[in-house]
Amino acid sequence: MPDDFETLIHEGIFNDPELRNRLLELAQNRLLGLTRKMFHQFPDLRRWEETGDIHQNVLLRLAKALESVKVESVRHFYNLAALQIRRELIDLSRHHFGPEGAAKHHHTDHQPSDEFGGTIHKTQEEPDNIQEWVDFHQAVECLPRDEQEIVNLLFYDGLTQAQASEALGMPLRSLKRKWALVKVKLQKALENDE
């Protein structure tokens, strides 16, 4: 069985459960890092969930998605993985902070509480509460695939613009222009949700 990530993708994992499992094994550490990074954006959710549990759920989601999605490249695989992580975090947020969620009414750190049970603290760049993070991630999911990929690389994966332009095979100037447009589009989508 091939041990090279790219070879596995080109071997046709869509039809072979063994190859899909091997691919997930090889990607596991990078997926754990991506899960940690994205989970960090949900500080109030960390009180209720652990990274390892979320990572396991993401692997299950991704394994199921790989049964029906034909992965075209390594890049496509990681975009699919980022989508599964976003969906898992959104589902967990709804579960814990939704109308019937226990976290919505639980607060024990003696700090002022917001409407979602979280501490009132923020930096200028971050959303105010868990619902705003959910709205943000859902807005990302509504973007066209090429724009989602830019968000995945720059925001979720933490690549520099130069690294992302190289990964996408796109001139740096074009990437910067598209990134600026994507940020405006996301901002408008979030303003329309208010």
C-alpha positions as CSV (number, residue, x, y, z in Angstrom):
1,M,0.0,0.0,0.0
2,P,1.4,3.4,-0.9
3,D,2.7,5.6,2.0
4,D,2.8,8.8,0.0
5,F,-0.1,11.2,0.6
6,E,-0.3,12.4,-3.0
7,T,0.0,8.9,-4.4
8,L,-2.9,7.7,-2.2
9,I,-5.1,10.5,-3.5
10,H,-4.3,9.6,-7.1
11,E,-4.8,5.9,-6.5
12,G,-8.5,6.4,-6.3
13,I,-9.4,6.4,-2.6
14,F,-13.0,7.0,-3.6
15,N,-13.4,3.3,-4.3
16,D,-11.1,1.8,-1.7
17,P,-11.8,1.9,2.1
18,E,-8.3,0.7,2.9
19,L,-6.7,3.6,1.0
20,R,-9.1,6.1,2.6
21,N,-8.2,4.9,6.0
22,R,-4.5,5.1,5.2
23,L,-5.0,8.6,3.9
24,L,-6.7,9.6,7.1
25,E,-3.9,8.1,9.2
26,L,-1.3,10.1,7.2
27,A,-3.2,13.3,7.6
28,Q,-4.1,12.8,11.2
29,N,-1.5,15.1,12.8
30,R,-2.1,18.0,10.3
31,L,-5.9,17.6,10.8
32,L,-5.4,17.7,14.6
33,G,-3.5,21.0,14.2
34,L,-6.2,22.4,12.0
35,T,-8.9,21.3,14.4
36,R,-7.0,23.0,17.3
37,K,-6.6,26.2,15.4
38,M,-10.3,26.4,14.4
39,F,-11.5,25.3,17.8
40,H,-9.5,28.1,19.4
41,Q,-11.9,30.5,17.7
42,F,-14.7,29.1,20.0
43,P,-13.4,30.0,23.5
44,D,-16.7,29.5,25.3
45,L,-17.1,26.1,23.6
46,R,-13.8,24.9,25.0
47,R,-15.4,24.7,28.4
48,W,-17.8,22.0,27.1
49,E,-15.7,20.1,24.6
50,E,-12.1,18.8,24.2
51,T,-10.0,19.0,21.1
52,G,-9.4,15.2,20.9
53,D,-13.2,14.5,20.9
54,I,-13.8,17.1,18.2
55,H,-10.9,15.7,16.2
56,Q,-12.3,12.2,16.4
57,N,-15.7,13.4,15.2
58,V,-14.1,15.3,12.4
59,L,-12.3,12.2,11.3
60,L,-15.6,10.3,11.2
61,R,-17.2,13.1,9.2
62,L,-14.3,13.2,6.8
63,A,-14.3,9.4,6.4
64,K,-17.9,9.5,5.5
65,A,-17.4,12.4,3.1
66,L,-14.6,10.6,1.4
67,E,-17.0,7.7,0.5
68,S,-18.9,10.0,-1.8
69,V,-16.6,12.8,-2.7
70,K,-13.9,12.2,-5.4
71,V,-10.8,14.0,-4.0
72,E,-9.0,15.6,-6.9
73,S,-5.8,16.8,-5.1
74,V,-4.1,17.3,-1.7
75,R,-5.5,20.8,-1.7
76,H,-9.0,19.6,-2.3
77,F,-8.6,17.1,0.6
78,Y,-7.6,19.8,3.0
79,N,-10.5,22.0,1.9
80,L,-12.9,19.2,2.5
81,A,-11.3,18.6,5.9
82,A,-11.7,22.3,6.8
83,L,-15.4,22.1,5.8
84,Q,-15.9,19.1,8.1
85,I,-14.2,20.9,11.0
86,R,-16.4,24.0,10.5
87,R,-19.5,21.9,10.4
88,E,-18.6,20.0,13.6
89,L,-17.9,23.2,15.5
90,I,-21.1,24.8,14.2
91,D,-23.1,21.8,15.3
92,L,-21.5,21.7,18.7
93,S,-22.1,25.4,19.2
94,R,-25.8,24.9,18.4
95,H,-26.0,21.9,20.7
96,H,-24.5,23.7,23.7
97,F,-25.5,27.3,23.1
98,G,-28.9,26.8,21.3
99,P,-32.2,27.4,23.0
100,E,-32.1,24.1,24.9
101,G,-28.4,24.0,25.4
102,A,-27.1,23.7,29.0
103,A,-24.2,26.1,28.3
104,K,-26.6,28.9,27.4
105,H,-27.7,29.2,31.0
106,H,-24.5,28.1,32.7
107,H,-21.9,30.6,33.9
108,T,-19.5,30.1,36.9
109,D,-16.4,32.3,36.5
110,H,-17.9,35.3,38.3
111,Q,-17.4,37.5,35.3
112,P,-20.2,39.4,33.5
113,S,-22.1,37.1,31.2
114,D,-23.3,37.7,27.7
115,E,-26.6,36.3,26.3
116,F,-24.9,33.0,25.4
117,G,-23.4,32.4,28.8
118,G,-19.9,33.5,27.8
119,T,-17.7,36.0,29.5
120,I,-17.9,39.5,28.1
121,H,-14.4,40.1,26.8
122,K,-13.1,40.6,23.3
123,T,-10.4,41.9,21.1
124,Q,-11.3,44.3,18.3
125,E,-10.8,41.6,15.6
126,E,-12.9,38.9,17.2
127,P,-16.6,38.4,17.3
128,D,-18.4,39.1,20.5
129,N,-19.9,35.7,21.2
130,I,-20.3,32.1,20.0
131,Q,-23.2,33.0,17.7
132,E,-21.1,35.5,15.8
133,W,-18.5,32.8,15.3
134,V,-21.1,30.4,14.1
135,D,-22.4,33.1,11.7
136,F,-18.9,33.8,10.5
137,H,-18.2,30.1,9.7
138,Q,-21.5,29.7,8.0
139,A,-20.8,32.8,5.9
140,V,-17.5,31.1,4.9
141,E,-19.4,28.0,3.8
142,C,-21.6,30.2,1.5
143,L,-18.6,31.5,-0.4
144,P,-17.8,30.1,-3.8
145,R,-15.2,27.2,-3.6
146,D,-12.2,29.3,-4.7
147,E,-12.9,32.0,-2.1
148,Q,-13.4,29.4,0.6
149,E,-10.0,28.0,-0.3
150,I,-8.4,31.4,0.2
151,V,-10.1,31.7,3.6
152,N,-8.9,28.2,4.5
153,L,-5.3,28.9,3.6
154,L,-5.1,32.4,5.1
155,F,-7.4,32.3,8.1
156,Y,-7.7,28.6,9.2
157,D,-4.3,27.3,8.1
158,G,-2.5,30.5,9.0
159,L,-0.4,30.7,5.8
160,T,1.2,33.9,4.8
161,Q,-0.2,35.6,1.6
162,A,3.0,34.6,-0.2
163,Q,2.7,31.0,0.9
164,A,-1.0,30.9,-0.1
165,S,-0.3,32.4,-3.5
166,E,2.3,29.8,-4.1
167,A,-0.1,27.0,-3.0
168,L,-2.8,28.3,-5.3
169,G,-0.5,29.0,-8.2
170,M,-1.8,32.5,-8.2
171,P,0.2,35.8,-8.5
172,L,0.6,37.4,-5.1
173,R,-1.1,40.7,-6.3
174,S,-4.1,38.7,-7.4
175,L,-4.3,36.8,-4.1
176,K,-4.2,40.1,-2.2
177,R,-7.0,41.6,-4.3
178,K,-9.2,38.5,-3.9
179,W,-8.5,38.3,-0.2
180,A,-9.6,41.9,0.2
181,L,-12.8,41.2,-1.7
182,V,-13.5,38.1,0.3
183,K,-13.1,40.0,3.6
184,V,-15.6,42.7,2.3
185,K,-18.0,40.0,1.2
186,L,-17.8,38.3,4.6
187,Q,-18.3,41.5,6.4
188,K,-21.4,42.4,4.4
189,A,-22.8,38.9,5.0
190,L,-22.3,39.3,8.7
191,E,-23.8,42.7,8.8
192,N,-26.9,41.4,6.9
193,D,-27.4,38.8,9.6
194,E,-27.7,41.4,12.4
